[in-house]
Amino acid sequence: MPVLNRIADYAAEMRDWRRHLHRHPELRFDCHETADFIARRLQEFGVDQIHQGIATSGLVAIIEGQAEGPTIGLRADMDALPITEATGADHASTRPGRMHACGHDGHVTMLLGAARYLAETRRFSGRVALMFQPAEEDGGGGEVMVQEGVMERFGITQVYGIHNAPNVPLGRFVTAPGPLMAAVDTATVRVIGRGGHGATPHETVDPVVAIVGMVQALQTIISRNLYPLDELVLSVTQIHTGTASNIIPEDGWFCATIRTFTPDVREMVRRRFHEIVEGHAAAYGVETLIDYELGYPPTVNDPEKAAFAIEVAAEIAGAAGVEANANREMGSEDFAYMLEARPGAYLFLGTGPGAGLHHPAYDFNDEAAPIGASFFARLVERAHPL
């Protein structure tokens, strides 16, 4: 079964929705205009309930089926990124320094397409909860929605989400049971020494040398503390210090991103990070301030729900169009919080050749939206048959 015929009928309207959203990107929790646009479309479709103001600007819409049954949750993220667009498209962002560089405009459009179909046909039992979430890129809107009780309030028993995947063949679904995306933590370290003239280093306590030693030693966490078959990324991504070529600075700082999959490895890295930085601080005679922030948890698919989602994806894309045991991704995703709260699955949907995610030249491929909408619609019909 390819794209559902009824959804194909309004593919052009879906393109228009997506391009409107692309022109008007919003950041973090401030997605009020986006939510209002979504709410107007949902009202036109005749959904049964619309609840706004969740996690500041998120919303949940309910579509009732034709018989009693449980509630399935479908999620789309709404927020954009603080990036200046370089696509040159007619529908490019009208807001300088903001753009939909991760395809959340496409995610919203997929879920709106499914909502229109499901509200028209209602060939399912139970209910569908459509969750439009702010602040996936920064702020953890998924966690806030869970903390505000959406799962309990709407009786959601299982959850599903899709993310677009540039440079994966158009229409190809990619997922795996168990851990799919990594936890992400961020460490920022301020190193405080005693500055002075570069010609008299013996009169200073040099933070630059200390930072270099710390950064190099941190890589031994991977090479000497990690079981070789476990997975870990520790990347120092910024180092800032100094003002002139002949001055040893008073202080400096660096930061790192840490990606893990298991609680044991996550805790081991946190512990060793502190030990290494604090040990080097003592050795070099500097002071340190460590801010080690635990971020999104790993995105873990329920094996049973992932197997079900794979079956549904094969209906849309054919068995050859589904990669069911994909390699884990070291990126992160705050849908992880919803998967901690309820069993479900997260999938990637190929959008064909193009610029990568978070790139100024990225643009969502509108041909993918009816495919994603068809997947969501069939997921509901299969999960809650009449």
DRENDO-1510 file (C-alpha; in Angstrom, 1 decimal, always signed):
<recs>
REC; n; res; u; v; w
REC; 1; MET; +0.0; +0.0; +0.0 .
REC; 2; PRO; +1.6; +3.3; -1.1 .
REC; 3; VAL; +0.4; +6.8; +0.0 .
REC; 4; LEU; -3.3; +6.6; +0.9 .
REC; 5; ASN; -5.4; +7.9; -1.9 .
REC; 6; ARG; -7.4; +10.4; +0.2 .
REC; 7; ILE; -4.1; +11.9; +1.6 .
REC; 8; ALA; -2.7; +12.1; -1.9 .
REC; 9; ASP; -5.8; +14.1; -2.9 .
REC; 10; TYR; -4.7; +17.0; -0.6 .
REC; 11; ALA; -0.9; +16.7; -1.0 .
REC; 12; ALA; -0.9; +20.2; -2.7 .
REC; 13; GLU; -2.6; +21.7; +0.4 .
REC; 14; MET; -0.1; +19.9; +2.6 .
REC; 15; ARG; +2.7; +21.6; +0.6 .
REC; 16; ASP; +1.1; +25.0; +1.2 .
REC; 17; TRP; +0.7; +24.4; +4.9 .
REC; 18; ARG; +4.4; +23.3; +5.2 .
REC; 19; ARG; +5.6; +26.3; +3.2 .
REC; 20; HIS; +3.6; +28.7; +5.3 .
REC; 21; LEU; +5.2; +27.2; +8.4 .
REC; 22; HIS; +8.6; +27.5; +6.8 .
REC; 23; ARG; +8.1; +31.2; +6.2 .
REC; 24; HIS; +7.2; +31.8; +9.8 .
REC; 25; PRO; +9.6; +30.0; +12.1 .
REC; 26; GLU; +9.5; +30.3; +15.9 .
REC; 27; LEU; +12.0; +29.2; +18.5 .
REC; 28; ARG; +11.9; +27.1; +21.7 .
REC; 29; PHE; +8.7; +27.5; +23.7 .
REC; 30; ASP; +7.6; +30.6; +21.7 .
REC; 31; CYS; +5.6; +28.7; +19.1 .
REC; 32; HIS; +2.3; +30.5; +19.6 .
REC; 33; GLU; +1.7; +31.5; +16.0 .
REC; 34; THR; +2.5; +28.0; +14.8 .
REC; 35; ALA; +0.1; +26.5; +17.4 .
REC; 36; ASP; -2.6; +28.9; +16.3 .
REC; 37; PHE; -2.1; +27.9; +12.6 .
REC; 38; ILE; -2.3; +24.3; +13.6 .
REC; 39; ALA; -5.4; +24.8; +15.7 .
REC; 40; ARG; -7.2; +26.6; +12.8 .
REC; 41; ARG; -6.5; +23.7; +10.5 .
REC; 42; LEU; -7.6; +21.1; +13.1 .
REC; 43; GLN; -10.9; +23.1; +13.6 .
REC; 44; GLU; -11.5; +23.0; +9.8 .
REC; 45; PHE; -10.9; +19.2; +9.9 .
REC; 46; GLY; -13.5; +18.7; +12.6 .
REC; 47; VAL; -11.4; +17.2; +15.4 .
REC; 48; ASP; -13.3; +16.6; +18.6 .
REC; 49; GLN; -11.1; +18.5; +21.1 .
REC; 50; ILE; -8.2; +21.0; +21.0 .
REC; 51; HIS; -6.3; +21.8; +24.1 .
REC; 52; GLN; -3.8; +24.7; +23.8 .
REC; 53; GLY; -1.2; +26.2; +26.2 .
REC; 54; ILE; +0.5; +22.9; +27.1 .
REC; 55; ALA; +4.2; +23.4; +27.8 .
REC; 56; THR; +3.6; +27.1; +27.1 .
REC; 57; SER; +2.6; +26.9; +23.4 .
REC; 58; GLY; +2.1; +23.2; +22.7 .
REC; 59; LEU; -1.3; +21.6; +22.0 .
REC; 60; VAL; -3.1; +18.3; +22.1 .
REC; 61; ALA; -6.0; +17.5; +19.8 .
REC; 62; ILE; -8.3; +14.5; +20.2 .
REC; 63; ILE; -10.1; +12.6; +17.4 .
REC; 64; GLU; -12.7; +10.0; +18.6 .
REC; 65; GLY; -13.0; +6.7; +16.8 .
REC; 66; GLN; -16.2; +4.8; +16.1 .
REC; 67; ALA; -16.0; +2.5; +19.1 .
REC; 68; GLU; -14.6; +2.4; +22.7 .
REC; 69; GLY; -10.9; +1.8; +23.1 .
REC; 70; PRO; -7.6; +3.1; +24.3 .
REC; 71; THR; -5.8; +6.3; +23.2 .
REC; 72; ILE; -2.8; +6.3; +20.9 .
REC; 73; GLY; -0.4; +9.3; +20.9 .
REC; 74; LEU; +1.2; +10.8; +17.8 .
REC; 75; ARG; +3.7; +13.6; +18.1 .
REC; 76; ALA; +5.2; +16.3; +16.0 .
REC; 77; ASP; +7.7; +19.0; +17.1 .
REC; 78; MET; +7.1; +22.6; +16.0 .
REC; 79; ASP; +10.1; +24.7; +16.8 .
REC; 80; ALA; +12.8; +26.1; +14.4 .
REC; 81; LEU; +16.5; +26.9; +14.8 .
REC; 82; PRO; +18.4; +30.2; +15.3 .
REC; 83; ILE; +20.1; +29.9; +11.8 .
REC; 84; THR; +20.1; +32.3; +8.9 .
REC; 85; GLU; +18.5; +30.6; +5.9 .
REC; 86; ALA; +20.5; +30.2; +2.7 .
REC; 87; THR; +18.1; +28.2; +0.5 .
REC; 88; GLY; +17.0; +31.0; -1.8 .
REC; 89; ALA; +13.6; +29.4; -1.9 .
REC; 90; ASP; +10.4; +31.4; -2.6 .
REC; 91; HIS; +9.1; +30.1; +0.7 .
REC; 92; ALA; +12.3; +31.0; +2.7 .
REC; 93; SER; +12.0; +32.3; +6.2 .
REC; 94; THR; +10.8; +35.9; +6.6 .
REC; 95; ARG; +12.4; +36.1; +10.0 .
REC; 96; PRO; +16.1; +36.9; +9.9 .
REC; 97; GLY; +18.2; +34.5; +12.0 .
REC; 98; ARG; +15.5; +31.9; +12.2 .
REC; 99; MET; +14.7; +29.0; +10.0 .
REC; 100; HIS; +13.2; +25.5; +9.9 .
REC; 101; ALA; +16.6; +23.8; +9.4 .
REC; 102; CYS; +15.5; +20.5; +10.9 .
REC; 103; GLY; +12.2; +19.9; +9.1 .
REC; 104; HIS; +9.9; +20.4; +12.0 .
REC; 105; ASP; +7.6; +22.2; +9.6 .
REC; 106; GLY; +7.4; +19.0; +7.7 .
REC; 107; HIS; +6.7; +17.0; +10.8 .
REC; 108; VAL; +3.8; +19.2; +11.7 .
REC; 109; THR; +2.5; +18.9; +8.1 .
REC; 110; MET; +2.7; +15.1; +8.3 .
REC; 111; LEU; +0.6; +15.0; +11.5 .
REC; 112; LEU; -1.9; +17.6; +10.1 .
REC; 113; GLY; -2.3; +15.4; +7.0 .
REC; 114; ALA; -3.0; +12.3; +9.2 .
REC; 115; ALA; -5.4; +14.4; +11.4 .
REC; 116; ARG; -7.4; +15.4; +8.4 .
REC; 117; TYR; -7.7; +11.9; +7.1 .
REC; 118; LEU; -8.5; +10.4; +10.5 .
REC; 119; ALA; -11.1; +13.0; +11.3 .
REC; 120; GLU; -12.8; +12.3; +7.9 .
REC; 121; THR; -12.7; +8.5; +7.9 .
REC; 122; ARG; -12.6; +7.5; +11.6 .
REC; 123; ARG; -12.0; +3.9; +10.7 .
REC; 124; PHE; -10.6; +3.1; +14.1 .
REC; 125; SER; -11.7; +2.5; +17.7 .
REC; 126; GLY; -10.6; +4.4; +20.7 .
REC; 127; ARG; -9.0; +7.8; +20.4 .
REC; 128; VAL; -6.1; +9.5; +18.8 .
REC; 129; ALA; -4.2; +12.2; +20.7 .
REC; 130; LEU; -2.2; +14.5; +18.3 .
REC; 131; MET; +0.6; +16.1; +20.3 .
REC; 132; PHE; +2.2; +19.2; +18.7 .
REC; 133; GLN; +5.3; +20.0; +20.9 .
REC; 134; PRO; +7.4; +23.1; +21.2 .
REC; 135; ALA; +11.1; +23.3; +22.2 .
REC; 136; GLU; +12.6; +20.1; +20.9 .
REC; 137; GLU; +15.8; +21.8; +19.8 .
REC; 138; ASP; +16.4; +23.6; +23.0 .
REC; 139; GLY; +14.4; +23.4; +26.2 .
REC; 140; GLY; +13.1; +19.9; +26.3 .
REC; 141; GLY; +9.4; +20.6; +25.5 .
REC; 142; GLY; +8.8; +16.8; +25.4 .
REC; 143; GLU; +9.8; +16.5; +29.0 .
REC; 144; VAL; +7.6; +19.5; +30.0 .
REC; 145; MET; +4.6; +18.0; +28.3 .
REC; 146; VAL; +5.1; +14.8; +30.1 .
REC; 147; GLN; +5.7; +16.6; +33.4 .
REC; 148; GLU; +2.4; +18.5; +32.8 .
REC; 149; GLY; +0.6; +15.2; +32.7 .
REC; 150; VAL; -0.4; +14.8; +29.0 .
REC; 151; MET; -0.1; +11.0; +29.2 .
REC; 152; GLU; -2.4; +10.7; +32.2 .
REC; 153; ARG; -4.8; +13.6; +31.2 .
REC; 154; PHE; -5.6; +12.1; +27.8 .
REC; 155; GLY; -5.2; +8.4; +28.7 .
REC; 156; ILE; -2.4; +7.8; +26.2 .
REC; 157; THR; -1.2; +4.2; +26.2 .
REC; 158; GLN; +1.4; +4.2; +23.4 .
REC; 159; VAL; +3.3; +6.9; +21.5 .
REC; 160; TYR; +4.9; +7.3; +18.0 .
REC; 161; GLY; +7.0; +9.9; +16.2 .
REC; 162; ILE; +8.8; +10.5; +12.9 .
REC; 163; HIS; +11.9; +12.5; +12.0 .
REC; 164; ASN; +12.9; +13.3; +8.5 .
REC; 165; ALA; +16.2; +12.0; +7.2 .
REC; 166; PRO; +18.0; +13.9; +4.3 .
REC; 167; ASN; +20.1; +11.8; +2.0 .
REC; 168; VAL; +18.2; +8.7; +2.8 .
REC; 169; PRO; +16.1; +7.5; -0.2 .
REC; 170; LEU; +12.7; +9.3; -0.4 .
REC; 171; GLY; +10.1; +7.2; +1.4 .
REC; 172; ARG; +12.5; +4.8; +3.1 .
REC; 173; PHE; +11.7; +4.2; +6.8 .
REC; 174; VAL; +14.6; +3.6; +9.2 .
REC; 175; THR; +14.4; +2.4; +12.8 .
REC; 176; ALA; +15.4; -0.3; +15.3 .
REC; 177; PRO; +14.1; -1.9; +18.5 .
REC; 178; GLY; +15.7; -0.8; +21.7 .
REC; 179; PRO; +18.1; +2.2; +21.9 .
REC; 180; LEU; +18.0; +4.3; +18.7 .
REC; 181; MET; +19.4; +7.7; +19.7 .
REC; 182; ALA; +21.8; +8.7; +22.4 .
REC; 183; ALA; +21.5; +10.6; +25.7 .
REC; 184; VAL; +23.2; +14.0; +25.5 .
REC; 185; ASP; +25.0; +15.7; +28.4 .
REC; 186; THR; +27.0; +19.0; +28.3 .
REC; 187; ALA; +29.9; +19.9; +30.5 .
REC; 188; THR; +31.4; +23.4; +30.8 .
REC; 189; VAL; +34.6; +23.9; +32.8 .
REC; 190; ARG; +36.0; +27.3; +33.9 .
REC; 191; VAL; +39.7; +27.1; +34.7 .
REC; 192; ILE; +41.0; +29.9; +36.9 .
REC; 193; GLY; +44.8; +30.6; +37.2 .
REC; 194; ARG; +46.9; +33.8; +37.7 .
REC; 195; GLY; +47.6; +35.8; +34.7 .
REC; 196; GLY; +50.7; +37.8; +33.8 .
REC; 197; HIS; +53.2; +38.7; +31.1 .
REC; 198; GLY; +54.1; +36.0; +28.6 .
REC; 199; ALA; +57.8; +36.7; +29.2 .
REC; 200; THR; +57.6; +35.8; +32.9 .
REC; 201; PRO; +55.6; +32.6; +33.0 .
REC; 202; HIS; +57.1; +31.6; +36.3 .
REC; 203; GLU; +55.2; +34.4; +37.9 .
REC; 204; THR; +51.8; +33.0; +36.7 .
REC; 205; VAL; +49.6; +30.0; +37.0 .
REC; 206; ASP; +48.9; +29.3; +33.4 .
REC; 207; PRO; +45.3; +28.2; +32.7 .
REC; 208; VAL; +46.1; +27.5; +29.0 .
REC; 209; VAL; +48.5; +24.6; +29.8 .
REC; 210; ALA; +46.0; +23.2; +32.3 .
REC; 211; ILE; +43.1; +23.3; +29.8 .
REC; 212; VAL; +45.3; +21.5; +27.2 .
REC; 213; GLY; +46.2; +18.8; +29.7 .
REC; 214; MET; +42.6; +18.3; +30.7 .
REC; 215; VAL; +41.2; +18.1; +27.2 .
REC; 216; GLN; +43.8; +15.6; +26.1 .
REC; 217; ALA; +43.3; +13.5; +29.3 .
REC; 218; LEU; +39.5; +13.4; +28.9 .
REC; 219; GLN; +39.9; +11.3; +25.7 .
REC; 220; THR; +41.4; +8.5; +27.8 .
REC; 221; ILE; +37.9; +8.0; +29.2 .
REC; 222; ILE; +37.0; +6.4; +25.9 .
REC; 223; SER; +40.3; +4.6; +25.3 .
REC; 224; ARG; +40.9; +3.4; +28.9 .
REC; 225; ASN; +37.7; +3.4; +30.9 .
REC; 226; LEU; +35.1; +2.3; +28.4 .
REC; 227; TYR; +34.3; -1.4; +27.6 .
REC; 228; PRO; +35.4; -1.6; +23.9 .
REC; 229; LEU; +31.9; -2.8; +22.7 .
REC; 230; ASP; +30.0; +0.0; +24.4 .
REC; 231; GLU; +29.3; +3.3; +22.6 .
REC; 232; LEU; +30.4; +6.7; +23.7 .
REC; 233; VAL; +31.2; +10.1; +22.2 .
REC; 234; LEU; +33.1; +12.8; +24.2 .
REC; 235; SER; +33.9; +15.8; +22.0 .
REC; 236; VAL; +35.4; +19.0; +23.4 .
REC; 237; THR; +33.8; +21.6; +21.1 .
REC; 238; GLN; +34.9; +24.9; +22.4 .
REC; 239; ILE; +38.0; +26.4; +24.1 .
REC; 240; HIS; +38.1; +30.1; +25.0 .
REC; 241; THR; +40.9; +32.0; +26.6 .
REC; 242; GLY; +43.4; +34.8; +26.1 .
REC; 243; THR; +43.4; +38.3; +24.8 .
REC; 244; ALA; +46.9; +39.0; +23.4 .
REC; 245; SER; +49.9; +37.2; +22.1 .
REC; 246; ASN; +52.1; +38.3; +25.0 .
REC; 247; ILE; +49.7; +37.9; +28.0 .
REC; 248; ILE; +49.1; +34.7; +29.9 .
REC; 249; PRO; +45.4; +34.9; +30.7 .
REC; 250; GLU; +43.8; +34.8; +34.1 .
REC; 251; ASP; +41.3; +32.2; +33.2 .
REC; 252; GLY; +39.7; +30.3; +30.4 .
REC; 253; TRP; +36.9; +27.8; +29.7 .
REC; 254; PHE; +36.0; +24.8; +27.6 .
REC; 255; CYS; +33.0; +22.7; +27.0 .
REC; 256; ALA; +32.2; +19.2; +25.8 .
REC; 257; THR; +29.2; +17.2; +24.5 .
REC; 258; ILE; +28.9; +13.7; +25.9 .
REC; 259; ARG; +26.7; +11.0; +24.1 .
REC; 260; THR; +25.9; +7.7; +25.8 .
REC; 261; PHE; +23.3; +4.9; +25.7 .
REC; 262; THR; +23.3; +3.3; +29.1 .
REC; 263; PRO; +23.0; +4.6; +32.7 .
REC; 264; ASP; +26.2; +2.8; +33.7 .
REC; 265; VAL; +28.3; +4.4; +31.0 .
REC; 266; ARG; +26.6; +7.8; +31.5 .
REC; 267; GLU; +27.5; +7.8; +35.2 .
REC; 268; MET; +31.0; +6.4; +34.6 .
REC; 269; VAL; +31.7; +9.3; +32.2 .
REC; 270; ARG; +30.4; +11.9; +34.6 .
REC; 271; ARG; +32.5; +10.5; +37.5 .
REC; 272; ARG; +35.7; +10.2; +35.4 .
REC; 273; PHE; +35.2; +13.7; +33.9 .
REC; 274; HIS; +35.2; +15.2; +37.4 .
REC; 275; GLU; +38.1; +13.1; +38.6 .
REC; 276; ILE; +40.3; +14.0; +35.6 .
REC; 277; VAL; +39.5; +17.7; +35.6 .
REC; 278; GLU; +39.9; +18.0; +39.4 .
REC; 279; GLY; +43.1; +15.9; +39.3 .
REC; 280; HIS; +44.6; +18.1; +36.6 .
REC; 281; ALA; +43.6; +21.2; +38.5 .
REC; 282; ALA; +45.5; +20.1; +41.5 .
REC; 283; ALA; +48.5; +19.1; +39.4 .
REC; 284; TYR; +48.6; +22.5; +37.6 .
REC; 285; GLY; +47.7; +24.6; +40.6 .
REC; 286; VAL; +44.5; +26.1; +39.1 .
REC; 287; GLU; +40.9; +26.3; +40.3 .
REC; 288; THR; +38.0; +24.8; +38.4 .
REC; 289; LEU; +34.3; +25.3; +38.2 .
REC; 290; ILE; +32.5; +22.4; +36.6 .
REC; 291; ASP; +28.9; +22.6; +35.3 .
REC; 292; TYR; +28.0; +19.1; +34.2 .
REC; 293; GLU; +24.4; +19.2; +32.8 .
REC; 294; LEU; +22.5; +16.0; +32.2 .
REC; 295; GLY; +20.4; +16.5; +29.1 .
REC; 296; TYR; +18.0; +14.4; +27.1 .
REC; 297; PRO; +18.0; +10.6; +27.9 .
REC; 298; PRO; +18.5; +8.0; +25.2 .
REC; 299; THR; +15.6; +7.4; +22.8 .
REC; 300; VAL; +14.7; +3.8; +23.4 .
REC; 301; ASN; +12.1; +2.1; +21.2 .
REC; 302; ASP; +9.9; -0.5; +22.8 .
REC; 303; PRO; +10.7; -3.7; +20.9 .
REC; 304; GLU; +7.1; -4.8; +20.5 .
REC; 305; LYS; +5.9; -1.4; +19.4 .
REC; 306; ALA; +8.9; -1.0; +17.0 .
REC; 307; ALA; +8.1; -4.3; +15.4 .
REC; 308; PHE; +4.5; -3.1; +14.9 .
REC; 309; ALA; +5.6; +0.2; +13.5 .
REC; 310; ILE; +7.9; -1.6; +11.1 .
REC; 311; GLU; +5.0; -3.7; +9.8 .
REC; 312; VAL; +3.0; -0.5; +9.2 .
REC; 313; ALA; +5.9; +1.2; +7.5 .
REC; 314; ALA; +6.2; -1.8; +5.2 .
REC; 315; GLU; +2.6; -1.3; +4.1 .
REC; 316; ILE; +3.5; +2.2; +2.9 .
REC; 317; ALA; +7.0; +1.7; +1.6 .
REC; 318; GLY; +7.2; -2.1; +0.9 .
REC; 319; ALA; +9.4; -4.5; +2.8 .
REC; 320; ALA; +12.4; -3.3; +0.8 .
REC; 321; GLY; +11.7; +0.3; +1.8 .
REC; 322; VAL; +12.1; -0.4; +5.5 .
REC; 323; GLU; +15.4; -0.7; +7.4 .
REC; 324; ALA; +14.3; -2.4; +10.6 .
REC; 325; ASN; +17.7; -2.9; +12.4 .
REC; 326; ALA; +19.5; +0.4; +11.8 .
REC; 327; ASN; +22.6; +1.4; +13.6 .
REC; 328; ARG; +22.2; +3.6; +16.6 .
REC; 329; GLU; +22.4; +7.4; +16.1 .
REC; 330; MET; +24.7; +9.5; +18.4 .
REC; 331; GLY; +22.3; +12.4; +18.0 .
REC; 332; SER; +19.6; +13.0; +20.6 .
REC; 333; GLU; +15.9; +13.7; +20.7 .
REC; 334; ASP; +13.5; +14.8; +23.4 .
REC; 335; PHE; +10.8; +12.3; +22.2 .
REC; 336; ALA; +12.9; +10.2; +24.6 .
REC; 337; TYR; +10.9; +11.5; +27.5 .
REC; 338; MET; +7.7; +10.4; +25.9 .
REC; 339; LEU; +9.1; +6.9; +25.3 .
REC; 340; GLU; +10.2; +6.8; +29.0 .
REC; 341; ALA; +6.6; +7.6; +29.9 .
REC; 342; ARG; +4.8; +5.2; +27.5 .
REC; 343; PRO; +5.9; +2.4; +25.2 .
REC; 344; GLY; +6.2; +3.3; +21.5 .
REC; 345; ALA; +8.6; +3.8; +18.7 .
REC; 346; TYR; +10.5; +6.5; +16.8 .
REC; 347; LEU; +11.3; +6.3; +13.1 .
REC; 348; PHE; +13.3; +8.2; +10.5 .
REC; 349; LEU; +11.7; +8.8; +7.1 .
REC; 350; GLY; +14.0; +9.4; +4.1 .
REC; 351; THR; +13.5; +12.7; +2.2 .
REC; 352; GLY; +16.0; +12.1; -0.6 .
REC; 353; PRO; +19.2; +14.1; -1.6 .
REC; 354; GLY; +19.7; +17.5; -0.1 .
REC; 355; ALA; +21.5; +19.6; +2.5 .
REC; 356; GLY; +21.8; +18.0; +6.0 .
REC; 357; LEU; +19.9; +18.8; +9.1 .
REC; 358; HIS; +20.8; +22.1; +10.8 .
REC; 359; HIS; +22.4; +23.4; +7.6 .
REC; 360; PRO; +21.5; +26.9; +6.3 .
REC; 361; ALA; +20.6; +25.3; +2.9 .
REC; 362; TYR; +18.4; +22.6; +4.3 .
REC; 363; ASP; +14.7; +22.4; +3.1 .
REC; 364; PHE; +12.2; +19.7; +3.8 .
REC; 365; ASN; +11.1; +17.7; +0.7 .
REC; 366; ASP; +7.4; +18.2; +0.4 .
REC; 367; GLU; +7.0; +14.8; -1.3 .
REC; 368; ALA; +7.7; +13.1; +2.0 .
REC; 369; ALA; +4.8; +14.6; +3.9 .
REC; 370; PRO; +2.0; +12.5; +2.4 .
REC; 371; ILE; +4.2; +9.4; +3.1 .
REC; 372; GLY; +4.6; +10.3; +6.7 .
REC; 373; ALA; +0.9; +11.2; +7.0 .
REC; 374; SER; -0.1; +7.8; +5.5 .
REC; 375; PHE; +2.1; +6.0; +8.0 .
REC; 376; PHE; +0.5; +7.8; +10.9 .
REC; 377; ALA; -3.0; +7.1; +9.6 .
REC; 378; ARG; -2.4; +3.4; +9.0 .
REC; 379; LEU; -0.7; +3.1; +12.4 .
REC; 380; VAL; -3.9; +4.2; +14.1 .
REC; 381; GLU; -6.1; +2.0; +11.9 .
REC; 382; ARG; -3.9; -1.0; +12.6 .
REC; 383; ALA; -3.4; -0.3; +16.3 .
REC; 384; HIS; -7.1; +0.3; +17.0 .
REC; 385; PRO; -9.1; -1.7; +14.4 .
REC; 386; LEU; -12.9; -1.5; +14.4 .
</recs>
